[in-house]
Amino acid sequence: MPYYGPDEPYEIIMLERYFLAGDVVVGLGFGVQAVLYVSCALFLWKRRKQNPISLFLLAYITLLLSIETIFVGVQANTVQMIYIDNRNYPGGPWQFFLDTQNLAVNVIFYATLFVLTFLSDILVLWRCWVIWTASGQVVAYIVTAFPAITLLASFVMGTLWTLQSSQPGLSFYSALPLAYGTSYYAISLGVNIMLTILIILRLYMYRRRLLTSLPAEHARHYVSLATIVVESAALYSVFAILFLITYAVGHPTNQIFLGVASSTQQIAAYLIIYRLAEGRAWKKTTLNTLPLSSMNFGNPPVCAESSTATHLGTLQLHSRANNGAKEEDRSTDEEV
């Protein structure tokens, strides 16, 4: 069969394939985020009077979804510009993409991606602070001080990466933006790994303390595998590592992992807030509050209470029967 493909190098064709695949992944992730947003928003709105922080979290996820919507829209518009509006650009569609990084649509793409990552990192930092506050605010500030400083450093590197990637003549894959981008994601990933380890460490310490006084089943609510994965946003760290490696070595699959990492980071944020809205997430007082509501004190008291109630019911029936018999005797005597 004759070849009808583009007259471009194989490496460029692979980049374009993964670029389109990454766009599909971004759309899929946006759908999941939209569903989680609705669920979180409903919970937070119902609890707005009970918990004042609910309105703040509602504003946070609304901002998150708004920026994600802009990100997805810009991504779709970029694909349209590359493969439809400028299909016959000299050098091919990918060359058009590389030569037009200073267009507003591409600047918005990098800016929204950077802001989404930074907002999600702030949420995980806050959750780490809340979890460690159970040991005292001073301890929490000491534990989260270095991650907070590192997060500020990632903000600076992310700003430089966004500015350099959108300069005329440069692109996402140029030497200087690549160096800034690799540094930014390495620092951001380092922050997430640190926070993940700190959160897991605190949950493990709580588990050991809890198991010394309660059976194992009572520790599952706060220290289960699902709790650790959600509270620490560990899922994002996995895909961020894959993106960082493929981006640093220039492998085209970085386009897919970029979309997956960004989506999983936002999904992790929604899952954290969903647990907060349900009241199942860690609070400042969690360490000092044992889950007594789930304790089962055994059947004997229930049986005793049941037998007592039955005995009382029987006495009432006997009393009513005796009273009825007396009334019948009285009516019989009156008739006689």
Beta strands, then each sheet from edge to edge (+ up, - down):
end
